[in-house]
Amino acid sequence: MQFLGSKRMASPSTARLLRIDLSSRRAESEPVPASWSRRFVGGKGLAARYLYDELDAGIDPLGPENALLFMPGPLTGTVPGESRYAVVTKSPLTGTFLDSYSGGSFPDHLAAALGNHVGVLFTGASADPVSVRIEDGDATVEPTDELWGSTVEETCDAFERPTACIGPAGEREVRYATVASDGGDHHAGRGGAGAVMGSKGMKAVVAVGEPGRGEAESNYGSTDIGRWQTSSETLETVDFANEVGVLPTRGWQEGSFEGADDIGIESARERAVARENPDDEVAGGFRVESSEGETVPRGATAISLGSGLGIDDFDAVAVLGAACDDLGLDLISAGNAVAWTIRAATEGVLSRDIEFGDDEAARDLLEEVAYRSSELGDVLADGVDAAAARYGGETLVPTVKAMDLPTYDPRGAPAMALAYATSDRGACHRRARPVLEEVFAAGSWTDERRAEAVIEEQDLRSLLWSLVVDDFAGEALWNEAGAEWLHESGIGLSADELRRVGERVWTLTRLFNVREGFDREDDALPAMLAEPLRGGPNDGAQLDPEEFERLLSVYYEKRGWDETGRPTRSLLSRLGLDSVVDDETPVGKE
């Protein structure tokens, strides 16, 4: 199995993990069980196996009992596209399994710094702020009191090596704080891994290693997805979502935005001073100048902080995105928190001088959230559901398992609603994106087709994130380029075996969540999606809760889960998980 750039990793029987106890500030190297490496490969899969084994049900995600894993994967640094690493923990926002991913230069350097280790697992908590330096397969825990309180950019600048860190939001345990790297250009964003890092007193992880890239030649840049990335990157999401009527606008009230062109791909091209990785086969995001310096706005920036807040000024959106980046806030959840506040103020749920289109008021509120510096900011720092529980306004912004919805409004694509509802970390558009096909199907998709589309994508992405490959490069995994990457990596699994890895990993994260008490009631359709959408191609579209329940039952049946959403014994036996599941995890009957 090739790993860590051009290095070759030991066989599964000799793979190792670096374990760091932040309470005692000790690092130890331990063997990875060979069967775990074979069955779960790396990245998300192997981290899920560790998390399921390490944690007891019901532990506080912000307590020292929680574990935090930084995991490169077998394809980190070996394939085209941006290298990635996974940050895995129990989410303080949702209480579910959480895996979040970040790119940039840090993943390659982390992989090289780990030597022959597949990843690093942090346990315990330091009483005082620390940073962790990883080098030559070992780690040192060092005092970092002077950096506590620093922003992301300030923290990254303080170290001479690639660094992953938290900003003020992570220090204050905002439940959607990020783990940032490359000065804030990249984030392991959703679900609050940065809050877990902050609860452990860990300000930064510094990777000291010189990466080597894989030797496989690739035609990725000439594939459809490679050409799309080079041309548009994720900012084209804005134009696509607006055209088909699923662009979240003004707090999820409308499906299209009259200012979409002003914050979309053409505006980014006009303002770009450079591409993020200009020398790579696929260039990466667009670098633009803002009043607060260079930033790399992406599709989620323009949607959550642009159309979602009714702001059509590209520069204003870029500044809000840069603020979230430097504070260490997940900009999707942060944007939804602001949108909820605007709607709540409009409907008299709370008193606040803020309205759609007001970027200055939005910026002020983001600061309050990151620093928990006001009563409202402190409540919003725990998420939209926490704010609704405190003040009212439960149906103003849609959430699943306490995570607010991201990029696409599913009222124009019921399969997308299913993807959100069944996502293992709460509402997520990256686990499955059936909307990209369903909106062009002219209503011809059956429930069976919707369920199959969601399952196929969820399993595929569980595999990709166990290999840890760029989401978009992963789309090419099954063509000639992908076959070459897998051959060069030496993974040694057939296509069918790899697909089974994806299903096995998805099932294991479901078992984790079931053990935490999640069931069918948590895979629910957000109530506001039963309300009609306003404007655009899907004007008047809404989702029927009874029809959704039938769709969910079809999904469960095809998954091999029972009607409550529990994986069945026969499924666990087929996937080799029957010896993994513990006595505390409810399992479905046939």
Order of alpha helices (4+ residues) and beta strands (2+ residues): beta-beta-alpha-alpha-beta-beta-beta-alpha-beta-beta-beta-alpha-beta-alpha-beta-beta-alpha-beta-alpha-alpha-alpha-alpha-beta-beta-beta-alpha-alpha-alpha-alpha-alpha-alpha-beta-beta-alpha-alpha-alpha-alpha-alpha-alpha-alpha
